[in-house]
Amino acid sequence: MSLLECKGLTKIYSGNNALNGVDLNLEKGQIVGLLGPNGSGKTTLIKLTAGLLVPTAGEVLVDGMKPGPETKAEVAYLPDRDFLPDYMNVIQLLNFYEDFFADFDRPRAQEMLADLNIPPKQKYGKMSKGTREKVQLILTMSRRARVYLLDEPIAGVDPAARDFILKTIISNYSEDALVLISTHLIADIETVLDDIVFLQNGQVVLHKSADEIREQDGKSVDGLFREVFRC
């Protein structure tokens, strides 16, 4: 059974189709790139999977279940914007996650924070944008979730920090889990991707493994993306 399944998934905002009949099956043990131009429906698909939006038609299933309390216990979601309170320091953020999520692995989070030399008493609001993004990712990836939904996890950090973030993603999910990453920085992330999903105008226009793209199309994922979505 697919860990994430979309059946005719449709979402309409003010008469505009953000998603239009998406059919998609994603298996466990994969890091999947959800790629497409602005307005293609990537964030909408992620929010529907996270249970933050309700479909207009069709359905999305996480581990065979419609989004709800059961799936939220299995899904770790990283939005594309700041979502943590500025007044909390690192220790308080760890307490916050420990209170909310039964699957939160505090020692793992503390180890990664120590690797980055982020002081336990530093306030979130006093951190640089790049450091805040690292903290958000560490907290998200320190859950023992089944599905990780990462919306633009490397957008605001420097190239060296991207390497840390990719290493964190790779080393902190199990073979029973699925990682779905939405990003525009394809060249920076394509080496870790197993599967590729291209979205355009709310529809899936390509779903292939990264290896198939390189072997059958003779292109990098970034190269194929630029060809498919050329202006």
C-alpha positions, 0 to 999 in steps of 0.5 A: 500500500502507498504511504501517500496516495492522491485520488482525483485530488482537486482544490479550487480557490475562488474559481481557480483550480490550484489542484486539478484531479491529481492522481499520485502514489508515493511509497515508503523509503523514498525522498521525493522531489515535488517540483514545479513553477510558482502557482503549480500547486505544490504548497496546496498539495502539501497542505492538503496532505498535512490536513490544513486544507480540505479537498474540493473533490477527490481525496488524499490518503496518508497510510491509508487514512484521510487526514485527521488526528491519526495522520497528524500523529504520523506527519511532520510538516515544515512550512515555507515560512517562520512558525515558531514563537520569537520569544522562546529560546532553544530549550523552550522550543525543545519543551514545546515539541516534546509536549506536542509530539509523542514521537519527538526524539529530544536527544537527537534534536539536541545533538544536531543543535550542538553540532551547529553550536546553537546556544540552548538559551538563545532566543529564536527571534534573535537568530539569523534567518538561516539559523532559524531555518536550521532550527525549524528543520532540526525540530521537524526531522527529530520526529519519528514520523512516517511522512515528512513534508518539507516546503522549501527547506533550503530557500534561505540558507547559504550553500554550506548550510544546505549541505548540512540540511541535506545531510540532516534530511538523509540521516534522520528518516527511516526506511519506513518513512517518506520525505516529500520536498518542495523546492526551486533549488533543484540542482542543490538537492537533486543528488538526494532525490529518489523520485521526481514529481513535476506539477504544472497548473495543478496537474502531475505532468511527470512522475519518474525516478531520478535514475530514469530521468538520467538514463532514459532522458539523458539529463539531470533533473534540473536540466529536464525541469528547465526544458519542461518549464521553459518560459 
